Amino acid sequence: MSKETTARPMGRRGHGPMGGGRPVVKAKDFSGTMKKLIRFMKPYYPLILIAVVFATIATILNIAGPKILGKATTELAEGFIKIVQNKGTIDFDYILKIIVILIGIYILSGLLSYVMSIMMATITQKTAYQLRRDISEKIDRMPFKYFDSTSHGDVLSRITNDVDTLQTSMSQSLSQIVTSVVSIIGYPIMMLTISWQMTLMALCIIPLSLILVSQVVKHSQKYFKRQQQYLSDVNGHVEEMYSGHIVMKAFNGEERSVQEFNEHNDHLYETAWKSQFLSGLMMPITQFVGNLGYVGVCILGGWLAANGSVTIGDIQAFIQYVRSFNQPISQLAQVMNMLQSTAAAAERVFEFLEEEEEIPETSNPVEIFDEHGNTDIKGQVTFENVHFGYTEDKTIINNFSMYIKPGKKIAIVGPTGAGKTTIVKLLMRFYELNSGSIYIDGIKTTDMRRRDLRDLFGMVLQDAWLFNGTIMENLRYGKLDATDEEVIRAADAAYVDHFIRTLDHGYDTVINEESSNISQGQKQLLTIARAFLSDPKILILDEATSSVDTRTEVLIQKGMEKLMENRTSFVIAHRLSTIRDADLILVMKDGDIVEAGSHEELMKADGFYTKLYNSQFEEE
């Protein structure tokens, strides 16, 4: 893993693609998204096929039930007439036999439905699990520029809300699709065996129902898509305000925060209301149309029974079929509703999975580590005609070239936006160069694996990042297989061992999620200890002392000086007084190195560095 101590960035709002109100997105590609989802579920095709077979058999058994029960009803009715006419009695043995058969049919149907439900639950859970895992792996392959232009809330929403929506809607819709389709086919077949006239009456209402439902689906589709997007906006805003609540409070931003939240929440309410209202229309529409057909069947059935065309039991079975026939139509309407949610959520997930990834690793990487993790790399760094810009239309590093000997301390100074931090991001290959090359010990960085390249580096930033866990676990993040003794030696070298031992639980003290139970300076010392433990060949220190008190700064400086011994070091600092002893100072302005030399040489030159140095003391 990379031996770096990075800051966890906060999502930004109001700039570019993440600005306040998200533009309305056009209707999604429903069929295309569903095809992708079906292809994604290919590993589960055998299980799906078994579940479909079980659901089909269970539904067929349920469909056969009313017809068999109708025979018992007919026997009762005819037997009662025989009794009245003194021509015979009711054949209860025949009726009992039918009841036993029915009980067996319904028990078998119930067991098959139960097994089918377990299979469907397994399929949906495994699909959701695979999607979450793919998203997690995708995040590791995404270029840094994606996270620079996308809020954390949006990414989190795709992992949580969208996958949850997909999982829930799939678990409800997969089994219903099978049972509804089989029922819609099976019920008319059974109805035809009873009376084609009544079947025609019952089926004539289907086109009307389908036309009305399709119109509702057509209009509700776009609102489900917007609902997921606005939910992402709400989550992004809440996550951002929670992460930056101290700054928000300090600048009295509560009113603006609430106002922005209300805007996102209003958008979510409006789209959710419309989508739910339209989807809620489908059930009453299908029920109303179905009742019209039911009334017609009852009238026609009575007339046919009076003419002796059908038996009492057949009429009873047919009425059950008509009433049941409305149910799969209603279920299918509900399924269409759920499939809108499925497609909306799946589209957002697949959009993320299809995002552009980092440039693939070289097929023949240079091996810089042996099987024991040792390397002969000394730390010599060469920049050769480097050009880079975060966007194609704006280059911020222009033709940058520099040869740096191993073990040297290189300071990079310059005004904000000059390209100082960008240099080290390029060095660790967080971004790809527009042109030019970077070499370490004569080996081109693009000829190494990213993992191996970043294993050469240790990084300490201004915003020290620690995760929720013990101090021992946080320090061991720099070298996962380190022993407790190695961790303690690294802490002692970073002048933080004494502080740790003064805590109630020492190295087992748990740092909370926001790292608020220790000071900024203590966090910085811990990150230096973590860098010590990783034993990097090249160090990057980016504004590592700019946000601590003077006494702690002295302690941190001592730790960093010890850490930089015999290591190539890149130091980025606004406090120019802290880098006077650097072997080489690079002065950057507008992406170019305008001056280079030692502190004394640059001061004698009386150029841009001298102005920066003097202006800093004038401000102080």
RAFEN-V812330 format. One record per residue. N is the residue number from 1. RES is the residue in one letter. PHI is phi as a letter, one per 20 degrees, with the letter a starting at -180 (NA if undefined). PSI is psi in degrees with one decimal (NA if undefined). OMEGA is omega in radians with two decimals (none if undefined). Layout:
# RAFEN-V812330
n=<N & N>
res=<RES & RES>
phi=<PHI & PHI>
psi=<PSI & PSI>
omega=<OMEGA & OMEGA>
This chain:
# RAFEN-V812330
n=<1 & 2 & 3 & 4 & 5 & 6 & 7 & 8 & 9 & 10 & 11 & 12 & 13 & 14 & 15 & 16 & 17 & 18 & 19 & 20 & 21 & 22 & 23 & 24 & 25 & 26 & 27 & 28 & 29 & 30 & 31 & 32 & 33 & 34 & 35 & 36 & 37 & 38 & 39 & 40 & 41 & 42 & 43 & 44 & 45 & 46 & 47 & 48 & 49 & 50 & 51 & 52 & 53 & 54 & 55 & 56 & 57 & 58 & 59 & 60 & 61 & 62 & 63 & 64 & 65 & 66 & 67 & 68 & 69 & 70 & 71 & 72 & 73 & 74 & 75 & 76 & 77 & 78 & 79 & 80 & 81 & 82 & 83 & 84 & 85 & 86 & 87 & 88 & 89 & 90 & 91 & 92 & 93 & 94 & 95 & 96 & 97 & 98 & 99 & 100 & 101 & 102 & 103 & 104 & 105 & 106 & 107 & 108 & 109 & 110 & 111 & 112 & 113 & 114 & 115 & 116 & 117 & 118 & 119 & 120 & 121 & 122 & 123 & 124 & 125 & 126 & 127 & 128 & 129 & 130 & 131 & 132 & 133 & 134 & 135 & 136 & 137 & 138 & 139 & 140 & 141 & 142 & 143 & 144 & 145 & 146 & 147 & 148 & 149 & 150 & 151 & 152 & 153 & 154 & 155 & 156 & 157 & 158 & 159 & 160 & 161 & 162 & 163 & 164 & 165 & 166 & 167 & 168 & 169 & 170 & 171 & 172 & 173 & 174 & 175 & 176 & 177 & 178 & 179 & 180 & 181 & 182 & 183 & 184 & 185 & 186 & 187 & 188 & 189 & 190 & 191 & 192 & 193 & 194 & 195 & 196 & 197 & 198 & 199 & 200 & 201 & 202 & 203 & 204 & 205 & 206 & 207 & 208 & 209 & 210 & 211 & 212 & 213 & 214 & 215 & 216 & 217 & 218 & 219 & 220 & 221 & 222 & 223 & 224 & 225 & 226 & 227 & 228 & 229 & 230 & 231 & 232 & 233 & 234 & 235 & 236 & 237 & 238 & 239 & 240 & 241 & 242 & 243 & 244 & 245 & 246 & 247 & 248 & 249 & 250 & 251 & 252 & 253 & 254 & 255 & 256 & 257 & 258 & 259 & 260 & 261 & 262 & 263 & 264 & 265 & 266 & 267 & 268 & 269 & 270 & 271 & 272 & 273 & 274 & 275 & 276 & 277 & 278 & 279 & 280 & 281 & 282 & 283 & 284 & 285 & 286 & 287 & 288 & 289 & 290 & 291 & 292 & 293 & 294 & 295 & 296 & 297 & 298 & 299 & 300 & 301 & 302 & 303 & 304 & 305 & 306 & 307 & 308 & 309 & 310 & 311 & 312 & 313 & 314 & 315 & 316 & 317 & 318 & 319 & 320 & 321 & 322 & 323 & 324 & 325 & 326 & 327 & 328 & 329 & 330 & 331 & 332 & 333 & 334 & 335 & 336 & 337 & 338 & 339 & 340 & 341 & 342 & 343 & 344 & 345 & 346 & 347 & 348 & 349 & 350 & 351 & 352 & 353 & 354 & 355 & 356 & 357 & 358 & 359 & 360 & 361 & 362 & 363 & 364 & 365 & 366 & 367 & 368 & 369 & 370 & 371 & 372 & 373 & 374 & 375 & 376 & 377 & 378 & 379 & 380 & 381 & 382 & 383 & 384 & 385 & 386 & 387 & 388 & 389 & 390 & 391 & 392 & 393 & 394 & 395 & 396 & 397 & 398 & 399 & 400 & 401 & 402 & 403 & 404 & 405 & 406 & 407 & 408 & 409 & 410 & 411 & 412 & 413 & 414 & 415 & 416 & 417 & 418 & 419 & 420 & 421 & 422 & 423 & 424 & 425 & 426 & 427 & 428 & 429 & 430 & 431 & 432 & 433 & 434 & 435 & 436 & 437 & 438 & 439 & 440 & 441 & 442 & 443 & 444 & 445 & 446 & 447 & 448 & 449 & 450 & 451 & 452 & 453 & 454 & 455 & 456 & 457 & 458 & 459 & 460 & 461 & 462 & 463 & 464 & 465 & 466 & 467 & 468 & 469 & 470 & 471 & 472 & 473 & 474 & 475 & 476 & 477 & 478 & 479 & 480 & 481 & 482 & 483 & 484 & 485 & 486 & 487 & 488 & 489 & 490 & 491 & 492 & 493 & 494 & 495 & 496 & 497 & 498 & 499 & 500 & 501 & 502 & 503 & 504 & 505 & 506 & 507 & 508 & 509 & 510 & 511 & 512 & 513 & 514 & 515 & 516 & 517 & 518 & 519 & 520 & 521 & 522 & 523 & 524 & 525 & 526 & 527 & 528 & 529 & 530 & 531 & 532 & 533 & 534 & 535 & 536 & 537 & 538 & 539 & 540 & 541 & 542 & 543 & 544 & 545 & 546 & 547 & 548 & 549 & 550 & 551 & 552 & 553 & 554 & 555 & 556 & 557 & 558 & 559 & 560 & 561 & 562 & 563 & 564 & 565 & 566 & 567 & 568 & 569 & 570 & 571 & 572 & 573 & 574 & 575 & 576 & 577 & 578 & 579 & 580 & 581 & 582 & 583 & 584 & 585 & 586 & 587 & 588 & 589 & 590 & 591 & 592 & 593 & 594 & 595 & 596 & 597 & 598 & 599 & 600 & 601 & 602 & 603 & 604 & 605 & 606 & 607 & 608 & 609 & 610 & 611 & 612 & 613 & 614 & 615 & 616 & 617 & 618 & 619 & 620>
res=<M & S & K & E & T & T & A & R & P & M & G & R & R & G & H & G & P & M & G & G & G & R & P & V & V & K & A & K & D & F & S & G & T & M & K & K & L & I & R & F & M & K & P & Y & Y & P & L & I & L & I & A & V & V & F & A & T & I & A & T & I & L & N & I & A & G & P & K & I & L & G & K & A & T & T & E & L & A & E & G & F & I & K & I & V & Q & N & K & G & T & I & D & F & D & Y & I & L & K & I & I & V & I & L & I & G & I & Y & I & L & S & G & L & L & S & Y & V & M & S & I & M & M & A & T & I & T & Q & K & T & A & Y & Q & L & R & R & D & I & S & E & K & I & D & R & M & P & F & K & Y & F & D & S & T & S & H & G & D & V & L & S & R & I & T & N & D & V & D & T & L & Q & T & S & M & S & Q & S & L & S & Q & I & V & T & S & V & V & S & I & I & G & Y & P & I & M & M & L & T & I & S & W & Q & M & T & L & M & A & L & C & I & I & P & L & S & L & I & L & V & S & Q & V & V & K & H & S & Q & K & Y & F & K & R & Q & Q & Q & Y & L & S & D & V & N & G & H & V & E & E & M & Y & S & G & H & I & V & M & K & A & F & N & G & E & E & R & S & V & Q & E & F & N & E & H & N & D & H & L & Y & E & T & A & W & K & S & Q & F & L & S & G & L & M & M & P & I & T & Q & F & V & G & N & L & G & Y & V & G & V & C & I & L & G & G & W & L & A & A & N & G & S & V & T & I & G & D & I & Q & A & F & I & Q & Y & V & R & S & F & N & Q & P & I & S & Q & L & A & Q & V & M & N & M & L & Q & S & T & A & A & A & A & E & R & V & F & E & F & L & E & E & E & E & E & I & P & E & T & S & N & P & V & E & I & F & D & E & H & G & N & T & D & I & K & G & Q & V & T & F & E & N & V & H & F & G & Y & T & E & D & K & T & I & I & N & N & F & S & M & Y & I & K & P & G & K & K & I & A & I & V & G & P & T & G & A & G & K & T & T & I & V & K & L & L & M & R & F & Y & E & L & N & S & G & S & I & Y & I & D & G & I & K & T & T & D & M & R & R & R & D & L & R & D & L & F & G & M & V & L & Q & D & A & W & L & F & N & G & T & I & M & E & N & L & R & Y & G & K & L & D & A & T & D & E & E & V & I & R & A & A & D & A & A & Y & V & D & H & F & I & R & T & L & D & H & G & Y & D & T & V & I & N & E & E & S & S & N & I & S & Q & G & Q & K & Q & L & L & T & I & A & R & A & F & L & S & D & P & K & I & L & I & L & D & E & A & T & S & S & V & D & T & R & T & E & V & L & I & Q & K & G & M & E & K & L & M & E & N & R & T & S & F & V & I & A & H & R & L & S & T & I & R & D & A & D & L & I & L & V & M & K & D & G & D & I & V & E & A & G & S & H & E & E & L & M & K & A & D & G & F & Y & T & K & L & Y & N & S & Q & F & E & E & E>
phi=<NA & f & e & c & d & d & e & e & f & e & f & d & c & n & c & l & f & d & f & h & e & f & f & f & e & f & g & f & e & f & f & f & f & f & f & f & f & f & f & f & e & g & f & d & g & g & f & f & f & f & f & f & f & f & f & f & f & f & f & f & f & f & f & f & g & g & f & f & f & f & f & f & f & f & f & f & f & f & f & f & f & f & f & f & e & l & d & r & c & e & e & f & f & f & f & f & f & f & f & f & f & f & f & f & f & f & f & f & f & f & f & f & f & f & f & f & f & f & f & f & f & f & f & f & f & f & f & f & f & f & f & f & f & f & f & f & f & f & g & f & d & e & f & f & f & f & f & f & d & c & f & f & f & f & f & f & f & f & f & e & f & f & f & f & f & f & f & f & f & f & f & e & e & g & f & f & f & f & f & f & f & f & f & f & e & f & f & f & f & f & f & f & f & e & a & f & f & f & f & f & f & f & e & f & e & f & g & f & f & f & f & f & f & f & f & f & f & g & e & e & g & f & f & f & f & f & g & f & f & f & f & f & f & f & f & f & f & f & f & f & f & f & f & d & f & f & f & f & f & f & d & l & e & g & f & f & f & f & f & f & f & f & f & f & f & f & f & f & f & f & f & f & f & f & f & f & f & f & f & f & f & f & f & f & f & f & f & f & f & f & f & f & f & f & f & f & f & f & f & f & f & f & f & f & f & f & e & m & f & c & e & f & f & f & f & f & f & f & f & f & f & f & f & f & f & f & f & f & f & f & f & f & f & f & f & f & f & f & f & f & f & f & f & f & f & f & f & f & f & f & g & f & f & e & f & f & d & f & g & g & f & f & f & c & f & f & e & d & c & e & f & e & n & e & b & e & f & e & o & f & c & c & d & c & l & e & c & b & b & f & c & f & e & b & e & d & d & d & l & e & c & a & d & c & f & f & m & e & d & d & d & d & c & q & f & g & n & f & o & f & f & f & g & f & f & f & f & e & m & f & c & e & f & f & a & n & b & c & c & c & l & n & d & f & f & f & e & d & f & g & f & f & g & f & f & e & d & c & c & c & d & f & e & f & d & c & d & f & r & f & f & f & f & f & f & f & g & f & b & f & e & f & e & f & f & f & f & f & f & f & f & f & f & e & m & c & f & f & f & f & f & f & f & g & d & l & f & e & f & e & e & f & g & e & l & e & e & c & f & f & f & f & f & f & f & f & f & f & f & f & f & g & f & f & l & f & e & c & d & c & d & d & l & f & c & e & c & c & f & f & f & f & f & f & f & f & f & f & f & f & f & f & f & e & g & m & c & f & c & d & d & d & b & e & f & f & f & e & c & f & e & f & f & b & d & e & d & d & b & l & n & d & e & e & b & b & q & f & f & f & f & f & f & f & f & l & d & f & f & g & f & f & f & f & f & f & f & f & f & f>
psi=<160.5 & 135.4 & 71.4 & 149.3 & 100.8 & 157.0 & 144.3 & 111.8 & 150.3 & 147.3 & 143.0 & 152.8 & 158.0 & 7.0 & 131.0 & -134.1 & -7.0 & 12.6 & 158.7 & -79.0 & 119.7 & 133.7 & 148.8 & 129.1 & 144.2 & 166.8 & 140.4 & 166.0 & 86.8 & -52.8 & -41.1 & -41.5 & -41.9 & -34.7 & -39.9 & -42.1 & -41.0 & -41.4 & -36.3 & -30.4 & 12.1 & -39.4 & -19.2 & 10.8 & -46.4 & -43.2 & -39.2 & -41.1 & -44.0 & -44.4 & -40.6 & -42.6 & -46.4 & -43.8 & -39.0 & -48.0 & -44.8 & -41.4 & -40.7 & -41.3 & -41.6 & -37.9 & -36.6 & -21.5 & -54.0 & -37.2 & -41.0 & -41.6 & -32.6 & -31.9 & -39.4 & -39.1 & -42.8 & -42.9 & -40.8 & -46.9 & -46.7 & -37.3 & -38.8 & -39.8 & -40.2 & -40.3 & -44.5 & -38.5 & 4.5 & 39.8 & 3.1 & -168.1 & 179.2 & 131.2 & 87.4 & -26.6 & -40.9 & -43.3 & -41.7 & -41.2 & -42.1 & -41.3 & -42.9 & -44.8 & -43.2 & -43.6 & -44.6 & -43.1 & -47.0 & -33.5 & -46.8 & -41.4 & -41.9 & -41.1 & -43.9 & -40.4 & -37.8 & -47.6 & -41.4 & -39.6 & -41.2 & -42.7 & -44.0 & -40.8 & -40.6 & -43.8 & -48.3 & -40.0 & -41.3 & -37.4 & -45.9 & -40.2 & -44.8 & -39.1 & -45.5 & -41.2 & -41.7 & -39.6 & -43.7 & -44.5 & -34.4 & -39.7 & -39.5 & -19.5 & -0.2 & 143.0 & 155.0 & -28.8 & -27.3 & -44.5 & -18.6 & -20.8 & 7.0 & 132.9 & 150.0 & -36.6 & -36.3 & -43.1 & -44.2 & -36.6 & -36.0 & -35.6 & -37.9 & -72.0 & -47.5 & -42.0 & -38.7 & -43.6 & -43.9 & -45.8 & -47.1 & -47.6 & -35.5 & -42.9 & -30.9 & -31.7 & -31.8 & -51.2 & -36.5 & -33.1 & -46.8 & -52.9 & -37.1 & -44.4 & -46.1 & -40.0 & -43.0 & -31.1 & -43.0 & -41.0 & -46.3 & -36.0 & -46.7 & -36.0 & -36.5 & -31.5 & -16.3 & -53.2 & 121.2 & -28.9 & -47.5 & -33.5 & -43.3 & -40.2 & -41.4 & -35.2 & -15.7 & -16.8 & -10.6 & -47.8 & -40.6 & -44.1 & -43.9 & -39.4 & -45.7 & -43.2 & -42.4 & -34.7 & -41.0 & -45.4 & -41.2 & -40.4 & -26.5 & -18.5 & -48.0 & -29.9 & -30.9 & -38.7 & -47.3 & -34.7 & -45.5 & -36.6 & -44.2 & -29.4 & -38.0 & -40.3 & -43.9 & -46.7 & -41.7 & -42.3 & -44.2 & -44.6 & -41.0 & -43.8 & -33.6 & -42.9 & -37.9 & 31.4 & -28.3 & -45.8 & -41.9 & -41.9 & -41.8 & -32.6 & 18.1 & 45.2 & 11.8 & -45.1 & -44.1 & -39.2 & -46.4 & -40.0 & -43.9 & -39.6 & -43.1 & -36.4 & -48.1 & -40.9 & -36.7 & -41.6 & -42.8 & -43.3 & -45.8 & -47.9 & -38.8 & -40.8 & -45.5 & -43.5 & -42.9 & -35.8 & -47.7 & -41.2 & -31.0 & -17.5 & -23.4 & -41.7 & -52.1 & -32.8 & -48.9 & -35.9 & -42.0 & -47.5 & -38.4 & -38.1 & -32.4 & -44.8 & -35.6 & -42.6 & -43.6 & -39.5 & -41.3 & -44.5 & -48.1 & -39.8 & -41.4 & -41.0 & -42.4 & -36.9 & -38.6 & -31.2 & -3.4 & 15.0 & -29.3 & 157.5 & 167.6 & -43.3 & -37.7 & -39.4 & -44.3 & -44.2 & -40.8 & -41.9 & -39.7 & -40.4 & -41.0 & -45.5 & -40.2 & -29.5 & -30.9 & -30.3 & -50.8 & -30.1 & -44.3 & -41.5 & -40.4 & -36.5 & -41.2 & -41.1 & -41.7 & -37.8 & -48.4 & -34.5 & -27.0 & -44.3 & -41.1 & -48.5 & -40.2 & -45.0 & -43.4 & -37.6 & -42.7 & -38.6 & -46.7 & -31.4 & -42.8 & -43.9 & -21.8 & 4.7 & 153.9 & 134.5 & 174.3 & 155.7 & 132.6 & 153.7 & 154.6 & 144.9 & -24.8 & 73.9 & 148.1 & 128.5 & 113.8 & -7.7 & 142.6 & -175.8 & -16.6 & 3.0 & 11.5 & 156.0 & 153.8 & 3.8 & 131.0 & -28.6 & 18.8 & 129.2 & 134.8 & 126.5 & 127.7 & 105.3 & 50.5 & 128.4 & 137.3 & 144.8 & 142.3 & -27.5 & 155.6 & -29.0 & 0.1 & 105.1 & 128.4 & -16.3 & 118.8 & 111.1 & 54.1 & 122.6 & 139.8 & 139.5 & 124.0 & 123.4 & 155.4 & 144.2 & 3.1 & 151.7 & 113.2 & 122.1 & 137.0 & 118.6 & 163.7 & 166.2 & 166.7 & 134.0 & 5.2 & -19.5 & 17.6 & -55.5 & -31.1 & -35.9 & -46.7 & -28.6 & -38.1 & -36.7 & -38.2 & 4.7 & 38.3 & -26.9 & 153.0 & 144.3 & 147.4 & -40.5 & 167.7 & -176.5 & 154.8 & 133.2 & 145.7 & 118.5 & 37.5 & -0.3 & 126.5 & 133.3 & -29.0 & -10.7 & 0.1 & 158.9 & 144.1 & -38.8 & -45.5 & -41.8 & -48.0 & -18.8 & -16.6 & -14.6 & 150.2 & 141.8 & 133.2 & 121.1 & 169.8 & -44.9 & 92.3 & 132.5 & 123.4 & 144.1 & 168.6 & 109.5 & -177.9 & 162.7 & -39.0 & -43.0 & -38.5 & -41.3 & -38.8 & -11.6 & -26.3 & -22.3 & 98.9 & -26.3 & 13.3 & 145.0 & 166.6 & -37.2 & -40.3 & -40.0 & -43.8 & -40.5 & -40.2 & -40.3 & -39.0 & -39.6 & -27.7 & 9.2 & 34.7 & -6.0 & -42.5 & -44.8 & -43.3 & -41.4 & -18.2 & -13.7 & 155.1 & -40.1 & 12.1 & -130.2 & -12.5 & 6.6 & 130.8 & 125.4 & 127.8 & 175.8 & -37.0 & 3.5 & 32.5 & -4.7 & 6.8 & 160.4 & 168.0 & -43.0 & -39.6 & -40.0 & -41.7 & -40.8 & -37.1 & -38.2 & -32.3 & -40.3 & -38.6 & -39.1 & -38.3 & -45.2 & -35.5 & -19.1 & 60.2 & 160.4 & -29.3 & 134.6 & 143.4 & 118.1 & 107.9 & 103.8 & 40.8 & -12.3 & 15.8 & -9.5 & 31.9 & 165.9 & 166.6 & -42.6 & -44.7 & -33.7 & -39.8 & -43.1 & -43.0 & -39.4 & -41.1 & -43.1 & -42.0 & -37.4 & -40.3 & -38.1 & -33.4 & -8.3 & 125.6 & 24.4 & 142.3 & 126.6 & 136.1 & 118.5 & 122.7 & 122.7 & 140.2 & -31.3 & 97.2 & -21.9 & -19.3 & -7.0 & 23.5 & -29.3 & 10.7 & 144.8 & -34.0 & 132.6 & 122.6 & 122.7 & 117.4 & 144.4 & 121.4 & 38.6 & -0.1 & 149.8 & 110.2 & -22.1 & 153.9 & 140.0 & -175.5 & 171.8 & -45.4 & -42.9 & -40.6 & -36.2 & -38.0 & -33.0 & -20.8 & 48.1 & -142.5 & -37.1 & -42.4 & -41.4 & -42.7 & -45.3 & -47.5 & -38.3 & -30.8 & -41.2 & -29.3 & -40.6 & -37.0 & NA>
omega=<-3.12 & 3.12 & -3.06 & 3.07 & -3.00 & 3.07 & 3.10 & -3.06 & 3.04 & 3.06 & 3.10 & -3.12 & 3.06 & -3.14 & 3.03 & -3.01 & -3.12 & -3.14 & -3.02 & -3.05 & 3.14 & 3.12 & -3.14 & -3.12 & -3.14 & -3.13 & -3.05 & 3.06 & -3.04 & -3.07 & -3.14 & 3.14 & -3.14 & 3.08 & 3.10 & -3.14 & 3.12 & 3.10 & 3.13 & -3.11 & -3.09 & 3.13 & -3.07 & 3.14 & 3.13 & 3.14 & 3.11 & -3.13 & 3.11 & -3.13 & 3.13 & 3.13 & 3.13 & 3.14 & 3.14 & 3.14 & -3.13 & -3.13 & 3.12 & 3.11 & 3.10 & -3.14 & -3.11 & -3.07 & -3.10 & -3.14 & 3.11 & 3.11 & 3.13 & 3.11 & 3.10 & 3.11 & 3.11 & 3.13 & 3.10 & -3.10 & -3.12 & 3.11 & 3.11 & 3.11 & 3.11 & 3.13 & -3.13 & -3.09 & -3.11 & -3.13 & 3.14 & 3.14 & 3.11 & 3.14 & -3.09 & 3.08 & 3.11 & 3.13 & 3.13 & 3.12 & 3.12 & -3.14 & 3.11 & 3.11 & 3.14 & 3.13 & 3.12 & 3.13 & -3.09 & 3.07 & 3.12 & 3.11 & 3.13 & 3.13 & 3.12 & 3.12 & 3.13 & 3.12 & 3.13 & 3.13 & 3.11 & 3.14 & 3.14 & 3.10 & 3.12 & -3.13 & -3.10 & 3.14 & 3.13 & 3.10 & 3.11 & 3.11 & -3.13 & 3.12 & 3.13 & 3.14 & 3.12 & 3.12 & 3.13 & 3.12 & 3.14 & -3.14 & -3.14 & -3.12 & -3.09 & 3.07 & -3.11 & -3.08 & 3.12 & -3.10 & 3.04 & -3.06 & -3.12 & -3.13 & 3.11 & -3.11 & -3.13 & 3.12 & -3.14 & -3.13 & 3.12 & -3.13 & -3.04 & -3.02 & -3.06 & 3.11 & 3.10 & 3.10 & 3.13 & -3.11 & -3.11 & -3.09 & 3.12 & -3.11 & -3.13 & -2.98 & -3.07 & -3.12 & -3.12 & 3.11 & -3.11 & -3.08 & -3.13 & -3.13 & 3.13 & 3.14 & -3.12 & 3.08 & -3.04 & -3.10 & 3.11 & 3.12 & 3.12 & 3.13 & 3.12 & 3.12 & -3.14 & -3.12 & 3.13 & -3.14 & 3.13 & 3.11 & 3.12 & 3.11 & -3.10 & -3.04 & -3.08 & -3.12 & -3.07 & 3.13 & 3.13 & -3.14 & -3.11 & 3.13 & -3.12 & -3.13 & -3.12 & 3.10 & 3.11 & -3.13 & -3.12 & -3.09 & -3.10 & -3.03 & -3.06 & -3.11 & 3.08 & 3.10 & -3.12 & 3.13 & 3.13 & -3.11 & -3.13 & 3.02 & 3.08 & 3.11 & 3.13 & 3.14 & 3.13 & -3.13 & 3.14 & 3.14 & -3.12 & 3.14 & 3.10 & -3.14 & -3.09 & -3.03 & 3.14 & 3.12 & 3.14 & 3.11 & -3.07 & -3.11 & 3.10 & -3.10 & -3.09 & -3.08 & 3.13 & 3.13 & 3.14 & 3.14 & 3.14 & 3.10 & -3.13 & 3.10 & 3.12 & -3.11 & 3.10 & 3.10 & -3.14 & 3.14 & -3.08 & -3.12 & 3.13 & 3.14 & -3.12 & -3.12 & -3.13 & 3.12 & -3.12 & 3.12 & 3.11 & 3.12 & -3.00 & -3.11 & 3.12 & 3.11 & -3.12 & 3.12 & -3.14 & -3.13 & 3.12 & 3.12 & 3.07 & 3.11 & -3.14 & 3.12 & 3.14 & -3.14 & -3.14 & -3.14 & -3.12 & 3.14 & 3.10 & 3.14 & 3.13 & 3.11 & 3.12 & 3.12 & 3.13 & -3.13 & 3.13 & 3.12 & 3.10 & -3.14 & 3.12 & 3.11 & 3.12 & 3.13 & -3.11 & 3.11 & 3.08 & 3.13 & 3.14 & 3.13 & 3.13 & -3.11 & 3.09 & -3.08 & 3.12 & 3.08 & 3.09 & 3.12 & 3.13 & 3.06 & 3.10 & 3.14 & 3.10 & 3.08 & -3.13 & 3.13 & 3.04 & 3.09 & 3.13 & -3.10 & 3.14 & 3.14 & -3.11 & -3.12 & 3.14 & 3.12 & -3.12 & 3.05 & 3.14 & -3.12 & -3.13 & 3.10 & 3.13 & -3.12 & 3.04 & 3.07 & -3.10 & 3.09 & 3.08 & -3.08 & 3.13 & -3.08 & 3.04 & -3.14 & -3.12 & 3.07 & 3.05 & -3.07 & 3.13 & 3.13 & 3.12 & -3.12 & 3.10 & -3.14 & -3.12 & 3.14 & 3.07 & -3.04 & 3.12 & 2.98 & -3.07 & 3.07 & -3.08 & 3.00 & 3.13 & 3.00 & 3.13 & 3.03 & -3.05 & -3.05 & -3.11 & 3.10 & -3.11 & 3.01 & -3.02 & 3.01 & -3.08 & 3.11 & -3.14 & 3.06 & -3.06 & -3.12 & 3.13 & 3.06 & -3.11 & 3.10 & -3.10 & 3.08 & 3.11 & -3.09 & 3.13 & 3.14 & 3.11 & 3.14 & -3.11 & 3.12 & -3.07 & -3.12 & 3.13 & -3.14 & -3.09 & 3.06 & 3.10 & -3.13 & 3.14 & 3.09 & 2.97 & 3.07 & 3.11 & -3.14 & 2.97 & 3.06 & -3.10 & -3.09 & 3.01 & -3.11 & 2.98 & -3.04 & 3.10 & 3.14 & 3.14 & -3.07 & 3.11 & 3.08 & 3.09 & 2.94 & 3.10 & -3.14 & 3.14 & 3.14 & -3.07 & 3.04 & 3.11 & -2.98 & 2.88 & -3.06 & 3.05 & -3.07 & 3.11 & 3.13 & -3.09 & -3.13 & 3.04 & -3.12 & -3.14 & -3.10 & -3.13 & 3.08 & 3.12 & 3.14 & 3.13 & 3.12 & -3.11 & 3.08 & 3.12 & 3.10 & -2.93 & -3.12 & -3.12 & 3.06 & 3.10 & -3.14 & 3.11 & 3.11 & -3.12 & 3.11 & 3.12 & 3.11 & 3.13 & 3.12 & -3.13 & 3.11 & -3.14 & -3.12 & -3.12 & 3.12 & -3.10 & -3.09 & 3.09 & 3.12 & -3.07 & -3.08 & 3.08 & -3.11 & 3.10 & 3.08 & -3.11 & 3.05 & -3.08 & -2.99 & -3.12 & -3.11 & -3.07 & -3.13 & 2.95 & -3.05 & 3.13 & 3.14 & 3.11 & 3.08 & -3.12 & 3.10 & 3.11 & 3.12 & 3.06 & 3.09 & 3.12 & 3.09 & 3.06 & -3.09 & -3.10 & 3.10 & -3.08 & 3.06 & -3.10 & -3.12 & 3.01 & 3.13 & -3.03 & 3.11 & -2.96 & -3.10 & -2.98 & -3.06 & 3.11 & -3.13 & -3.04 & -3.12 & 3.12 & 3.12 & 3.11 & 3.13 & 3.13 & 3.11 & 3.11 & 3.13 & -3.11 & 3.10 & 3.10 & 3.14 & -3.07 & -3.12 & 3.09 & 3.08 & 2.99 & -3.03 & 3.03 & -3.08 & 3.07 & -3.08 & 3.00 & 3.10 & -3.04 & 3.14 & -3.08 & -3.06 & -3.12 & -3.09 & -3.14 & 3.10 & -3.14 & 3.09 & 3.07 & -3.14 & -3.07 & 3.09 & 3.12 & 3.05 & 3.14 & 2.99 & -3.08 & 3.11 & 3.09 & 3.14 & 3.07 & -3.12 & -3.11 & -3.13 & -3.11 & 3.12 & 3.12 & -3.12 & 3.09 & -3.12 & -3.07 & 3.12 & 3.13 & 3.12 & 3.11 & -3.09 & -3.11 & -3.12 & 3.14 & 3.14 & 3.06 & 3.13 & -3.12 & none>
